[in-house]
Amino acid sequence: MMRAPATDLPIVFDAVNLQVGDLVILDGVSLSLAAGAPTVLIGPNGSGKSTLIRLGMGLLAPSRGRITWGGHEDPDGARRAMVFQRPMMLRRSAAKNVAYALASRAGRRAVRPERIATLLDRVGLAHLADRPARRLSGGEQQRLALARALARDPEVLFLDEPTASLDPASTKAVEEIVRATAESGVKIVMATHDLGQARRLAGDVAFLVAGRMIEHAPAARFFSSPATPEGSAFLRGDLVL
């Protein structure tokens, strides 16, 4: 009998709290992240979006509550990858940044030139393979960060406001990569402050305020008829605390 392949999905947050000293960052958050279209996290600054992503990635442990990956309490991150708002670039070429990510994932024997070329082409940087990564524009660096993340062959890709500091053209390029990655079967979990972006990319929306999960709903339903006064106020652009 063949064993089912290992999976990190669903990632389930069960009454998760994160507290640092007297500061409660997440308060009783319950959420299930299942396979399918992107889950987009929205909410005011300080609502806990980035913290939730780091918990899901396994970079932080909850103060209380439980997180499971595919039914297991195992924070091993081999099937997960993450891109930060301002990724660090290694002091080497774009191609060698990707090669480093490949070597970290599966050892040097897995670093094949054709695999590097495929990943750079996937993010539209094939023509810049030999350029020093730190000389790339902000948008190009973010696309390179996506290529490095995809080098891990992730099942789940966490994105923490990846276009927050980018111009519209660079934002569009990143969104196209995110959309194509989701269509390839990778689960995207993305935090954004951009409601237009959330409308364009989300399959479902998780709305947080002050560390609490206020709503989790299909994107179309949330944007057309939010179920809470806080959701309605946020979509109007009102201050929500």
C-alpha positions in Angstrom: 0.0 0.0 0.0 1.4 3.4 -1.0 1.7 6.1 1.6 0.0 9.4 0.9 2.5 12.1 0.2 3.4 14.3 3.2 1.6 17.7 3.2 1.7 20.8 5.3 -2.0 21.6 4.4 -4.2 22.5 6.0 -2.3 24.8 8.4 -4.7 25.2 11.3 -4.4 27.9 14.0 -6.4 26.8 17.1 -7.1 29.7 19.6 -3.5 31.0 19.0 -2.2 33.7 21.3 1.2 35.5 21.0 2.2 37.7 23.9 5.5 39.5 24.5 5.6 40.8 28.0 2.4 42.6 28.6 1.8 43.2 24.9 -0.8 40.8 23.3 0.1 40.6 19.5 -2.4 37.9 18.6 -5.5 37.1 20.7 -7.3 33.8 20.3 -6.8 33.5 16.5 -8.4 30.4 14.9 -7.9 30.0 11.1 -7.6 27.2 8.6 -5.4 27.7 5.6 -6.4 25.1 3.0 -5.2 24.3 -0.5 -6.6 26.5 -3.3 -6.7 30.1 -4.2 -4.6 32.6 -2.3 -5.5 33.6 1.3 -4.9 37.3 1.8 -4.5 38.8 5.2 -5.7 42.4 5.6 -6.2 44.8 8.5 -4.8 48.0 9.9 -1.2 48.4 10.8 -0.4 46.5 13.9 -3.2 44.1 13.5 -1.0 41.0 13.6 -0.8 40.1 9.9 3.0 39.7 9.8 3.1 37.9 13.1 0.5 35.4 11.8 2.6 34.7 8.7 5.7 34.1 10.8 3.8 31.7 13.0 2.5 29.9 10.0 6.0 29.6 8.6 7.2 28.2 11.9 9.5 31.1 12.7 7.6 31.9 15.9 5.9 29.7 18.5 2.6 30.7 20.0 2.3 31.6 23.7 -0.9 29.7 23.9 -3.0 27.6 21.5 -1.9 25.2 18.9 -0.8 25.3 15.2 -0.8 22.1 13.1 0.6 21.5 9.6 -1.2 18.8 7.8 -2.4 17.5 11.1 1.0 17.5 12.8 2.6 19.8 15.3 5.8 19.9 13.3 7.3 23.3 12.5 9.9 21.9 10.0 9.8 24.3 7.1 11.0 22.1 4.3 7.7 22.5 2.4 7.3 26.2 3.1 9.0 29.4 1.9 8.6 33.0 2.7 9.3 36.4 1.0 9.7 39.5 3.2 8.8 43.1 2.3 12.5 44.0 2.1 14.5 40.8 1.3 18.2 40.7 1.8 20.3 40.2 -1.3 23.5 38.2 -1.2 26.7 39.9 -2.5 26.7 37.9 -5.7 24.9 37.8 -9.0 21.2 37.1 -9.5 22.0 33.6 -10.8 24.2 32.8 -7.8 21.5 34.0 -5.4 19.2 31.4 -6.9 22.0 28.8 -6.9 22.5 29.4 -3.2 18.8 28.8 -2.6 18.9 25.6 -4.6 22.0 24.4 -2.7 20.3 25.1 0.6 17.3 23.2 -0.4 18.8 20.0 -1.8 22.6 20.2 -1.8 25.0 21.2 -4.5 24.3 18.2 -6.7 20.8 19.7 -7.3 22.2 23.0 -8.6 21.8 22.6 -12.3 22.3 25.6 -14.6 19.0 24.8 -16.5 17.1 24.9 -13.2 18.6 28.3 -12.3 17.7 29.6 -15.8 14.1 28.3 -15.5 13.6 30.0 -12.1 15.0 33.4 -13.4 12.9 33.1 -16.5 9.8 32.4 -14.4 10.2 35.8 -12.7 11.3 37.7 -15.8 15.0 38.1 -14.8 16.7 35.7 -17.3 18.4 38.7 -19.0 19.8 39.9 -15.7 21.3 36.6 -14.5 24.8 37.9 -14.3 24.0 41.3 -12.7 25.0 41.8 -9.0 21.8 41.3 -7.0 22.3 44.5 -5.0 22.4 46.5 -8.2 18.9 45.4 -9.2 16.0 47.8 -8.7 13.6 47.2 -5.8 11.1 45.5 -8.0 13.8 43.3 -9.6 15.1 42.3 -6.1 11.6 41.3 -5.0 11.2 39.1 -8.1 14.6 37.6 -7.4 13.5 36.9 -3.8 10.4 35.1 -5.3 12.8 33.0 -7.5 14.8 32.1 -4.4 11.7 31.1 -2.6 10.4 29.0 -5.5 13.8 27.2 -5.6 12.5 25.4 -2.5 9.6 23.9 -4.5 7.3 25.0 -1.7 3.8 23.7 -1.1 3.0 26.9 0.8 4.5 30.4 0.0 4.1 33.1 2.6 4.4 36.7 1.4 4.7 39.6 3.9 3.6 42.8 2.1 5.9 42.0 -0.9 4.9 45.1 -2.9 4.6 47.7 -0.1 7.5 49.7 -1.3 7.2 49.1 -5.1 5.9 51.3 -7.9 2.8 50.3 -9.9 4.7 48.6 -12.7 6.8 46.5 -10.3 3.7 45.7 -8.3 2.0 44.4 -11.4 5.0 42.2 -12.2 5.0 40.7 -8.7 1.3 40.1 -8.8 1.6 38.3 -12.1 4.2 36.0 -10.6 2.0 35.4 -7.5 -1.0 34.6 -9.7 0.9 32.2 -11.9 2.4 30.5 -8.8 -1.0 30.0 -7.2 -2.3 28.6 -10.5 0.6 26.1 -10.5 -0.8 24.7 -7.2 1.3 26.5 -4.6 -0.8 27.8 -1.7 -0.2 31.5 -1.3 -0.7 33.2 2.1 -0.2 36.9 1.7 -0.4 40.0 3.9 -1.1 43.3 2.2 -2.3 46.8 3.1 -3.5 47.3 -0.5 -7.2 46.5 -0.8 -7.1 46.7 -4.6 -4.4 44.0 -4.5 -6.5 41.9 -2.2 -9.5 42.2 -4.5 -7.3 41.1 -7.5 -5.6 38.1 -5.9 -7.6 36.7 -3.0 -9.7 33.6 -3.0 -10.5 34.2 0.7 -9.8 37.1 3.0 -8.8 37.0 6.7 -9.4 40.4 8.3 -7.6 41.1 11.6 -7.9 44.0 14.0 -5.7 44.5 17.1 -4.6 40.9 17.0 -8.1 39.4 16.7 -9.6 37.6 13.7 -12.7 39.6 12.9 -13.7 37.9 9.7 -12.6 35.1 7.4 -14.7 34.7 4.3 -14.5 34.2 0.5 -13.1 37.4 -1.0 -16.2 38.1 -3.1 -18.5 37.9 -0.1 -16.2 40.0 2.2 -15.8 42.8 -0.4 -19.5 42.9 -1.3 -21.1 42.4 2.1 -18.8 42.2 5.1 -20.4 40.5 8.1 -19.1 42.9 10.8 -19.2 46.7 11.4 -15.4 46.7 11.6 -15.2 45.1 8.1 -17.6 47.7 6.7 -15.7 50.5 8.3 -12.3 49.2 7.0 -13.6 48.9 3.4 -14.9 52.5 3.7 -11.5 53.7 4.7 -12.5 54.6 8.2 -10.1 54.2 11.1 -10.5 50.8 12.8 -8.9 50.2 16.2 
